[in-house]
Amino acid sequence: MAEDRAIIEARNLSVFYGQDCALDSMNMAIARNVICGIIGPAGAGKTSFLRTLNRLNDLNAECRIEGSVLLSGENIYRPGYDVIRLRRAVGMLFALPVALPMSIYDNVAYGPGLVGGICRTEMDELVENSLKAAFLWDEVKDRLAMSGLRLSGGQQQRLCLARTLAMRPEVVLLDEPCSGLDPISTARIEEALTLLKSRYTIVLVTNNTKQAARIADYTAFFLMGEMVEYGVTSEVFTMPRDKRTSDYVTGRFG
Amino acid sequence: MRIPPRHTQKVAVALLGGATLLTLVVLFFIIFYVLKRGLPVVTGEFLLSDQEDMGRAGGIFPALVGTFILPLLAIAIALPLGVGTTVYLAEYTRENRMTRIIRFGIDCLAGIPSIIFGLFGFVFFTIMLQMGWSLLSGGLTLAIMVLPTIIRTSEEAIKAVPVSYREVSFSLGASRWETVWKVVLPNALPGIVTGVVLSIGRAIGETAAVIFTAGQAMQIPTSLFDSTRTMSVHFYILAREGISMKNAFGTAAVLVLLVLFVNIVAYWLMNRFIAKRS
């Protein structure tokens, strides 16, 4: 893939938790406006990788990062780099839907409200557009003041997506966003993601290999802290270069 | 010989049920006894008029006012200090030797008898800082006394806020303070309120520490440097000096009802708050 199109680039990136190495000196470039799927069994380092991209690993005292991650050419681990600006540009959706215990409206408005300088009508519009982009608007437009906790799991995850999109990020990280959802909710999220890639770069960690095959443009296969293979999704699935990849995608292990 | 489980089960239920029953009986007996002896004295006039003849006659209005102001003052001082300490310990520091020492200190503070706080308040606030017997001395002393309760309960409450809420907040570009203010504290509020209610109860019921620091002047305080008398102190003096058992029980009845009232209002507010968010 052309390096100059890359929005995210990991260089010799290693992640340690105490003595344990979760990710070992990996290199990876992710192009703009694509869906990049990351597959691999549990403990492969997928989530660790994802959390280095918005520096959420900073919250873990045990965690240590080596190497660098470039966002639009700038190393986000450079001393003095503004983490808050980074997290506004790189949004994240977690495995389990976490609606904050506040109204649907306030959930979506939470991030933009922190930035400030948005008047009420602009905010209303932003909330509406974000909920529409997450395919949730029609279901909640009449009850925006209701607590987000009262939505179903699938709706909550779309609420979380709307909340992330309301930040107008450049990159959206998704950490197994459908692992707790039924197939219909999953389909809705996938539909939203496919439409969203025209405006965002999406990095999707998934336990569901088929999901990567369905919607990812590029797919990376992680195994035990190593990035084994990375390429165009159809190639990774049909003619993998590494035997371990073919074993995994054909379901021989994992 | 092995006793069959259905028998041990019966014995366990009987013992545990008995313990619960006994607790309730003692509680209701105390309340019933105090109210039975005290309520007949409690009239509008008793509540709203000054005492006469050292409390043998007249009402308890100044003590009622003192009982409202002093605990409120103590909470107003202790709440920001206590919650601030908790937030610092729980959100801004990593668990280490220092935080363990601080926690140990807080626990020790909780175990100190209230008369010691009274003595300390008397020597430090009343004499050394020349605050005299005053609302301020009393409020500060009571504040120190209830700090451990507030810190311990709010710490439990803050720790119970799911980590995932914090992660979401951080991932949306919130700073640590914004996360504390907008996500952690609102979710910990019910627990913090519990601590406040417990503290108000303790402060209202306190006698020893109050006599030493706020004094016992039966007057309506007009400034922070005026001495005041709380109902607990009033009750203590009436009973201890043998002035009037009748009015002592009247005061006790008002005190019991007041504590009950504070609890009911606090839990009502809390439930409304929780219902609004979920």
Interface residues (C-beta under 8 A of the other chain):
Chain A: N54 L56 L59 A61 I84 R85 R87 R88 G91 M92 F94 L96 V98 L100 P101 M102 Y110 G111 L114 V115 S147 L149 R150 C160 R163 T164 M167
Chain B: R94 P162 S164 Y165 R166 E167 V168 S169 F170 S171 L172 G173 A174 S175 E178 K182 V183 P186 N187 K276 R277 S278
